[in-house]
Structures are given as structure tokens and as C-alpha cells.
Amino acid sequence: MTEITLTPQQVEQAVQYAVRVDREARARNQARTIETKKTDRSASSLGYKAQLAFCLMLGFQWNPKIDYKNANVGQIYKVRGRQRHAGNPSPALLVREKDRDDLVFVHVTTEDGVTFRCEGWIRGADAKREGKRSDFGYGPSYAVQRSLRSMESLPIDHSLDGKKPEDAKTNGDSFE
């Protein structure tokens, strides 16, 4: 499994982005319930740090975007971050019933919010067919763990062409 450790500056960049997003949401009266953690000013920063780690692992430039319905990296990748801890050392990827079937969900985990690991990927339709269905507090969702595909077979997002090293294009199948 691929691991990457974010620098303190990269961690701060993701945390600051999450703080800004939360502040803007409150200003629009669309505040989300944020569970504040001791190590972060915002729990939502985990997702942004996971996106940043994924981009760094593959050599993409991180252009954070807030899009709950569509891809959050390029046009096909939906990166989801989960925290690993003693009580849950291998958290499952959660794909919500309302998530798009055609997106490629990338499962990124961390223990400390600094070192991240890409566990694998799965298309939304496959997650809904192969995952365990339950309500995990986000509405109907599918927990996927054993069905994840290897990162070596990650589909290519051609919208990111020129934004990653040329040799990385030889992995995975093409997606247009």
C-alpha cells in the first residue's frame, strides 16, 4: 500500500481550507455539524488532507473543491478519508446510496492525520452491489473493504493529463 506523510505546511494548508469552507457555510446559514478534534480545528479537514495526500501520491496538483455530488479530484475521483484507531484499525470505505455510480471512490486512511495510506478504489455502482448496506449516520450507505481494487489498477482521469508524471499513465485502465 502506498503511504505518504504530509509536511506540517501541507497539513496546515488543508486545515485552513476546511476552516474557510466551514466559515463560508456558516455565513450562508448552511453550517454543517462539525465535530472538533484535539489535533484539528475542524473534523472536515481529514477529507481535505486525504485529497491532498492522494494528489501528492499520484503527482497531481491539489485543487481543493467542495462538491458533495461529484468528483473532488479531477472529473472521476471521489476521495474519502477515514481515521484508523485501536478500536477500528481497518475502517471501511463508505459509499452513500445517493453517491454517483460512475465515480471512482478512493479509500484513504490515516492514524494521525499526517501519514496517509491509499487502501484501494472501487466504482460507485460496484460498491453498492458488493458493499454491506446500513445506515452509518449519513443515510443509507455501503461499507466496502474486501472488494477494493488495487491502486495499481486505478483508472486514468484524462482531465488530469499534464498534471501528473507521464509514467503514471501506464497504470490502470483509461477513463474518458
C-alpha positions, 0 to 999 in steps of 0.5 A: 500500500502506498503511504505518504506523510504530509509536511506540517505546511501541507497539513496546515494548508488543508486545515485552513481550507476546511476552516474557510469552507466551514466559515463560508457555510456558516455565513450562508446559514448552511453550517454543517455539524462539525465535530472538533478534534484535539489535533484539528480545528475542524473534523472536515479537514481529514477529507481535505488532507486525504485529497491532498495526500492522494494528489501528492501520491499520484503527482497531481496538483491539489485543487481543493473543491467542495462538491458533495455530488461529484468528483473532488479530484479531477472529473472521476475521483471521489476521495474519502478519508477515514481515521484508523484507531485501536478500536477500528484499525481497518475502517471501511470505505463508505459509499452513500446510496445517493453517491454517483455510480460512475465515480471512482471512490478512493479509500484513504486512511490515516492514524494521525492525520499526517501519514496517509495510506491509499487502501484501494478504489472501487466504482460507485455502482460496484460498491453498492452491489458488493458493499454491506448496506446500513445506515452509518449516520449519513443515510443509507450507505455501503461499507466496502473493504474486501472488494477494493481494487488495487491502486495499481489498477486505478483508472486514468482521469484524462482531465488530469493529463499534464498534471501528473508524471507521464509514467503514471499513465501506464497504470490502470485502465483509461477513463474518458 
